[in-house]
Amino acid sequence: MTDDIVRDLQEVIVSLCARLYEKKSAQSRAKKALETIA
């Protein structure tokens, strides 16, 4: 995957996690999700 695609995926995952969970934990959850995908 290119960096742009990864960056876009991260933004989407962060926004989804921010809606589901508290915003302060969204970044760490998104990171874990990206590590699972990549």
Biopython code that builds the backbone (N, CA, C, O; Angstrom):
import numpy as np
from Bio.PDB.StructureBuilder import StructureBuilder

atoms = [
    (1, "MET", "N", (0.842, -1.199, 0.000)),
    (1, "MET", "CA", (0.000, 0.000, 0.000)),
    (1, "MET", "C", (0.877, 1.249, 0.000)),
    (1, "MET", "O", (1.979, 1.269, 0.547)),
    (2, "THR", "N", (0.354, 2.262, -0.621)),
    (2, "THR", "CA", (1.096, 3.520, -0.621)),
    (2, "THR", "C", (0.841, 4.280, 0.671)),
    (2, "THR", "O", (-0.099, 3.983, 1.408)),
    (3, "ASP", "N", (1.686, 5.257, 0.932)),
    (3, "ASP", "CA", (1.538, 6.050, 2.157)),
    (3, "ASP", "C", (0.217, 6.804, 2.173)),
    (3, "ASP", "O", (-0.393, 6.967, 3.229)),
    (4, "ASP", "N", (-0.234, 7.269, 0.992)),
    (4, "ASP", "CA", (-1.492, 8.019, 0.927)),
    (4, "ASP", "C", (-2.669, 7.144, 1.339)),
    (4, "ASP", "O", (-3.550, 7.587, 2.076)),
    (5, "ILE", "N", (-2.682, 5.912, 0.864)),
    (5, "ILE", "CA", (-3.775, 4.998, 1.207)),
    (5, "ILE", "C", (-3.761, 4.697, 2.702)),
    (5, "ILE", "O", (-4.806, 4.680, 3.353)),
    (6, "VAL", "N", (-2.576, 4.462, 3.232)),
    (6, "VAL", "CA", (-2.458, 4.181, 4.665)),
    (6, "VAL", "C", (-2.918, 5.379, 5.476)),
    (6, "VAL", "O", (-3.613, 5.227, 6.480)),
    (7, "ARG", "N", (-2.530, 6.573, 5.040)),
    (7, "ARG", "CA", (-2.924, 7.793, 5.758)),
    (7, "ARG", "C", (-4.442, 7.968, 5.716)),
    (7, "ARG", "O", (-5.059, 8.322, 6.721)),
    (8, "ASP", "N", (-5.041, 7.718, 4.546)),
    (8, "ASP", "CA", (-6.497, 7.827, 4.427)),
    (8, "ASP", "C", (-7.190, 6.804, 5.316)),
    (8, "ASP", "O", (-8.166, 7.123, 5.995)),
    (9, "LEU", "N", (-6.687, 5.577, 5.310)),
    (9, "LEU", "CA", (-7.260, 4.544, 6.172)),
    (9, "LEU", "C", (-7.169, 4.938, 7.633)),
    (9, "LEU", "O", (-8.109, 4.737, 8.403)),
    (10, "GLN", "N", (-6.027, 5.501, 8.010)),
    (10, "GLN", "CA", (-5.850, 5.895, 9.405)),
    (10, "GLN", "C", (-6.855, 6.972, 9.789)),
    (10, "GLN", "O", (-7.432, 6.923, 10.875)),
    (11, "GLU", "N", (-7.070, 7.948, 8.902)),
    (11, "GLU", "CA", (-8.031, 9.014, 9.203)),
    (11, "GLU", "C", (-9.435, 8.452, 9.365)),
    (11, "GLU", "O", (-10.175, 8.862, 10.259)),
    (12, "VAL", "N", (-9.802, 7.511, 8.498)),
    (12, "VAL", "CA", (-11.130, 6.897, 8.584)),
    (12, "VAL", "C", (-11.274, 6.114, 9.884)),
    (12, "VAL", "O", (-12.285, 6.225, 10.577)),
    (13, "ILE", "N", (-10.260, 5.327, 10.206)),
    (13, "ILE", "CA", (-10.308, 4.514, 11.424)),
    (13, "ILE", "C", (-10.351, 5.393, 12.666)),
    (13, "ILE", "O", (-11.083, 5.104, 13.612)),
    (14, "VAL", "N", (-9.560, 6.476, 12.660)),
    (14, "VAL", "CA", (-9.567, 7.385, 13.809)),
    (14, "VAL", "C", (-10.944, 8.009, 13.982)),
    (14, "VAL", "O", (-11.447, 8.105, 15.101)),
    (15, "SER", "N", (-11.559, 8.436, 12.872)),
    (15, "SER", "CA", (-12.875, 9.069, 12.990)),
    (15, "SER", "C", (-13.927, 8.070, 13.465)),
    (15, "SER", "O", (-14.800, 8.417, 14.261)),
    (16, "LEU", "N", (-13.846, 6.841, 12.983)),
    (16, "LEU", "CA", (-14.788, 5.816, 13.438)),
    (16, "LEU", "C", (-14.584, 5.502, 14.914)),
    (16, "LEU", "O", (-15.548, 5.398, 15.673)),
    (17, "CYS", "N", (-13.330, 5.352, 15.314)),
    (17, "CYS", "CA", (-13.039, 5.059, 16.717)),
    (17, "CYS", "C", (-13.439, 6.223, 17.611)),
    (17, "CYS", "O", (-13.885, 6.015, 18.740)),
    (18, "ALA", "N", (-13.283, 7.437, 17.119)),
    (18, "ALA", "CA", (-13.643, 8.605, 17.912)),
    (18, "ALA", "C", (-15.145, 8.630, 18.178)),
    (18, "ALA", "O", (-15.589, 9.100, 19.225)),
    (19, "ARG", "N", (-15.916, 8.124, 17.232)),
    (19, "ARG", "CA", (-17.367, 8.075, 17.436)),
    (19, "ARG", "C", (-17.739, 6.961, 18.405)),
    (19, "ARG", "O", (-18.645, 7.122, 19.223)),
    (20, "LEU", "N", (-17.043, 5.832, 18.315)),
    (20, "LEU", "CA", (-17.383, 4.684, 19.148)),
    (20, "LEU", "C", (-16.823, 4.795, 20.559)),
    (20, "LEU", "O", (-17.454, 4.363, 21.524)),
    (21, "TYR", "N", (-15.643, 5.374, 20.668)),
    (21, "TYR", "CA", (-14.959, 5.449, 21.956)),
    (21, "TYR", "C", (-14.623, 6.896, 22.280)),
    (21, "TYR", "O", (-14.925, 7.800, 21.501)),
    (22, "GLU", "N", (-14.012, 7.108, 23.406)),
    (22, "GLU", "CA", (-13.561, 8.451, 23.748)),
    (22, "GLU", "C", (-12.473, 8.872, 22.779)),
    (22, "GLU", "O", (-11.699, 8.045, 22.295)),
    (23, "LYS", "N", (-12.424, 10.165, 22.502)),
    (23, "LYS", "CA", (-11.463, 10.646, 21.510)),
    (23, "LYS", "C", (-10.019, 10.411, 21.922)),
    (23, "LYS", "O", (-9.163, 10.193, 21.065)),
    (24, "LYS", "N", (-9.735, 10.451, 23.216)),
    (24, "LYS", "CA", (-8.345, 10.284, 23.652)),
    (24, "LYS", "C", (-7.837, 8.867, 23.400)),
    (24, "LYS", "O", (-6.630, 8.665, 23.263)),
    (25, "SER", "N", (-8.726, 7.889, 23.336)),
    (25, "SER", "CA", (-8.293, 6.523, 23.073)),
    (25, "SER", "C", (-8.413, 6.153, 21.596)),
    (25, "SER", "O", (-7.974, 5.077, 21.188)),
    (26, "ALA", "N", (-9.000, 7.030, 20.801)),
    (26, "ALA", "CA", (-9.216, 6.729, 19.387)),
    (26, "ALA", "C", (-7.900, 6.532, 18.646)),
    (26, "ALA", "O", (-7.787, 5.639, 17.807)),
    (27, "GLN", "N", (-6.915, 7.352, 18.947)),
    (27, "GLN", "CA", (-5.637, 7.270, 18.240)),
    (27, "GLN", "C", (-4.960, 5.918, 18.475)),
    (27, "GLN", "O", (-4.459, 5.302, 17.534)),
    (28, "SER", "N", (-4.946, 5.459, 19.724)),
    (28, "SER", "CA", (-4.292, 4.181, 20.016)),
    (28, "SER", "C", (-5.072, 3.017, 19.414)),
    (28, "SER", "O", (-4.473, 2.052, 18.938)),
    (29, "ARG", "N", (-6.390, 3.099, 19.430)),
    (29, "ARG", "CA", (-7.194, 2.036, 18.833)),
    (29, "ARG", "C", (-6.989, 1.987, 17.325)),
    (29, "ARG", "O", (-6.917, 0.906, 16.741)),
    (30, "ALA", "N", (-6.896, 3.156, 16.691)),
    (30, "ALA", "CA", (-6.663, 3.213, 15.252)),
    (30, "ALA", "C", (-5.301, 2.623, 14.913)),
    (30, "ALA", "O", (-5.154, 1.924, 13.911)),
    (31, "LYS", "N", (-4.320, 2.902, 15.736)),
    (31, "LYS", "CA", (-2.975, 2.360, 15.507)),
    (31, "LYS", "C", (-3.001, 0.837, 15.574)),
    (31, "LYS", "O", (-2.387, 0.165, 14.745)),
    (32, "LYS", "N", (-3.707, 0.295, 16.553)),
    (32, "LYS", "CA", (-3.811, -1.155, 16.675)),
    (32, "LYS", "C", (-4.531, -1.747, 15.466)),
    (32, "LYS", "O", (-4.140, -2.799, 14.960)),
    (33, "ALA", "N", (-5.573, -1.077, 15.008)),
    (33, "ALA", "CA", (-6.319, -1.557, 13.844)),
    (33, "ALA", "C", (-5.443, -1.548, 12.597)),
    (33, "ALA", "O", (-5.477, -2.492, 11.808)),
    (34, "LEU", "N", (-4.659, -0.487, 12.416)),
    (34, "LEU", "CA", (-3.763, -0.414, 11.262)),
    (34, "LEU", "C", (-2.694, -1.495, 11.322)),
    (34, "LEU", "O", (-2.346, -2.075, 10.294)),
    (35, "GLU", "N", (-2.174, -1.772, 12.499)),
    (35, "GLU", "CA", (-1.162, -2.818, 12.633)),
    (35, "GLU", "C", (-1.753, -4.181, 12.277)),
    (35, "GLU", "O", (-1.062, -5.039, 11.728)),
    (36, "THR", "N", (-3.018, -4.374, 12.588)),
    (36, "THR", "CA", (-3.686, -5.624, 12.255)),
    (36, "THR", "C", (-3.849, -5.763, 10.747)),
    (36, "THR", "O", (-3.661, -6.844, 10.189)),
    (37, "ILE", "N", (-4.202, -4.654, 10.091)),
    (37, "ILE", "CA", (-4.402, -4.664, 8.637)),
    (37, "ILE", "C", (-3.079, -4.847, 7.908)),
    (37, "ILE", "O", (-2.978, -5.666, 6.995)),
    (38, "ALA", "N", (-2.072, -4.093, 8.305)),
    (38, "ALA", "CA", (-0.795, -4.067, 7.570)),
    (38, "ALA", "C", (0.130, -5.211, 7.894)),
    (38, "ALA", "O", (1.226, -5.295, 7.340)),
]
sb = StructureBuilder()
sb.init_structure("model")
sb.init_model(0)
sb.init_chain("A")
sb.init_seg("    ")
for serial, (resi, resn, name, xyz) in enumerate(atoms, 1):
    if name == "N":
        sb.init_residue(resn, " ", resi, " ")
    sb.init_atom(name, np.array(xyz, "f"), 0.0, 1.0, " ", f" {name:<3s}", serial, name[0])
structure = sb.get_structure()
